[in-house]
Amino acid sequence: MSIPHYHVKTRAKVNIGRAFRAVLGGLAILGVASCAPPKVEQPISDDQAVQQQNEKATELMQVGNKLRAQGNLNDAAAAYQRAMRADPDSPLPPAALGDTLRQLKLYDDAEQVYRDALARNPYSGMSLQGYGILLIERNQPDAAIAMLTPAVDEDAADYRVFNVLGIAYDALGDHAQAQNQYLAGLGLKPDSRSLRNNLALSLALQDRYDEAIAQMQSLLTGTDADEPYLHNLALIYGLAGRIERAAALLRQMLPEADVANNLAYYQNLRAMPPDRRREAILDIVLQSVFLSSNGTTASSRS
């Protein structure tokens, strides 16, 4: 049984990359006595070229993000590839492409994209985040820790890397070390909802429900962006056995049939052995981290 809120639908795989060709018509302008001299285009400066390249890459990234938010992952990947060609030096397109390929389960392709991106930008927080999550999804949290730990020295630390390190330690069942990582990331970025949300879920995995609830409640803003956090807060109430509180939250967002489905899921989680319960909650964490990366859509890890 699963929670509908967290599922991401993808479309069938199609060929990535389409060729577009524009046919330009020519217009001859005749002079009365003589032909006008040919127009000579002025060369653009290096700064102008960089600006045009950045603008084109930004436009393509926006197209890719929109397609990705709609679940059209193949076309999103094609847009990110074009953005990479438009601006080879930017760390944004390869991170987005790697994340998209990862969600398409094209793990080998995604890993190559991350490796290439990190060869150019070794401390790119987005590429390190994506590569770390890929390793965790492949059941290699130890490899994720080994890869990410050198990247969090005091000169090049990135809060996203601490976030994935926390997830890796939670995957290994070392919740105390995971919470240290989340707190270190919050020291760099106190307003990170992703870090605080993951900290709350980590506390819940230790049965420290009151602390977890307090952390989750601190994220609520009274806006529509709260919905993913309310789902996770309901999850924590359910894990704590506070079913009525969980149901009250869910009824703000879901029809009654889905409320019943989620409550049954919480009960199943409570009955699972700790290792299986941890794996189930980790799946929720990983899906939500993916949804929030690169600003593609709202999620509990934004």
Summary of the structure (lengths in Angstrom):
residues: 302
radius of gyration: 23.5
end to end distance: 25.6
largest distance: 93.3
contacts: 944
relative contact order: 0.10
helix: 67%
strand: 0%
